Amino acid sequence: MLLSIDERDPRPIYLQIVGEIKGQIRAGVLTPGEELPSVRELAEALHINLHTVHRAYQKLRDDGVISLRLGQRARVAALRTHPAGREVVEERLAPRLRELITEAYHLGVTPEAFRILVEELLNEGGSAS
C-alpha cells in the first residue's frame, strides 16, 4: 500500500490518510479482508507521528471502512451490501457537497458542467456507484 501526504493540502494529515485509503478501496487497490500496515509501520513510512495514523485508523473504523481488533492488524472491512439510509447520507455528504457546489459557483461552473464532472468522476477508478 502506497500512500502520499501532500504538504500543500489544507486538510489535516489524518484526513489525507483517510481519503487515500478510501480511494484505494474504491479503485480496487485494497480489497475487503486485506491487512493494512500497523500504525507504527505507516507512521514510519510517512515520517509522521503515530497518533496521526491512529486517528486516521479510528476515523476509518468509525466510518465502517476498516475493522480494528486488539492485537491484530487493521483490515479492510466488507463493503456495504445495502446503501446507508438517507439520514446518514445527508449527515455525512450534504455539508461537503454544499461546500463543493459553492466553490463551483465561484469558479463560474454551471450546474450542468458540475453534473457532468460528478458523473465523470463517479465513473472513473472503480465500480462504486
N, C-alpha and C positions, 0 to 999 in steps of 0.2 A: 504494500500500500504506500503510495507516494502522495504526500500532502505538501502544500506550499503555503507559506504565510506571506501576505503582501503588506509591507510596511506602509504603503500609501492608502490601503483600505481603511476607511474610517471605523469599520466595525471592530469591536474588541477581538483579540486573537481567539478566544474560546469560541466565539460565534463564527469565525472564519473556519475553524476546525469542524464545527457542526455542519456548516454549509458544504465543505469539501466532502465530508463523509456521506452526507445525504446525496450529494451529486454523484458520487461514485456508486452508490447503491442504485440510484435511478439509471445510471449508464450501464449497469451490469458488471462493473469492475469488482464490486463487492457483492456477495450473494448471501442470502439467508443462511445462518449457521456458521458463516466464516468467522474465524477469530480475528480480532483486532490486536494491534500491538499493545503491550502493557502500558500503563500510564507512564512509567519510568522510561521505557523504550522510546515512546513517542516524544516525550519531553526532551530526551537526549538528542533524538534525531532532528528535532526542530529547534534545538537550543533555546528552550523556553522553560518556565517554571512548571514543576509537577502539578501545582494547584490549578494552573490554567488548563492543562489536559484533563485533570479530574473534573473540573467544572464543565468542560465540553462533554465528557462522557456522561455526567449526571443529566445534562440537558437532553442528550440523545436518549438516555434511558427514560426520562420523563416524557419525551415525545413518542416513546414506543418504538424507537428506531433500533436500539440495541438492548441486549439483556446483560445485566451485571449480576454475578454471583460471587459471594465471598470466596476468595481463594482460587478463583478461575479467571481466565481472560474474558474480556468483553466479547460478545458475539453479536453479529448482525441478527436482528430479530426477524421472525417470519413476517412477510408482507401482509398487510390487511387483506382479509377476504371480502370485507364489505366497507364501503366508504364511511368515513366519520359522519356523524349527524350534522345537520345544518347549523346547529348552535355552536358546535365545536369548530366547524369550518369558518364560520363568521368570526368567532372569537380569535382564532389564530391567523386567518388570512386577511380579513377586511381592513384592519388598520394599515397593513403593509401595502395592500392594493390601493387604498386611498392615497397613500404617500406616492406610489408609483404613478398613479393617474394624475396627481397634481404636478409631479415632476415632468411628465409627458406634456401636460398643458403648457407649462412654462418653456418647454423646448419647442413648442409650436406643432407638436404631433397631433394629428387629427384623431378623433375616436376610431375611425376606420383603419388608419395606419397602425394605431395601437393594437386593435383587434388582430390585424394581420401579423404583427410582431409576436403577439402572445401565441397565436396558432403555430407560427414557425417554431417558436421556442418549445412549445408543447410536443411538437413532432420530432425534435432532434434529441439525440443521445438517450435512447432507452425506450421502453414500451409503456412507461407510466402514462396514464391518461386520466 
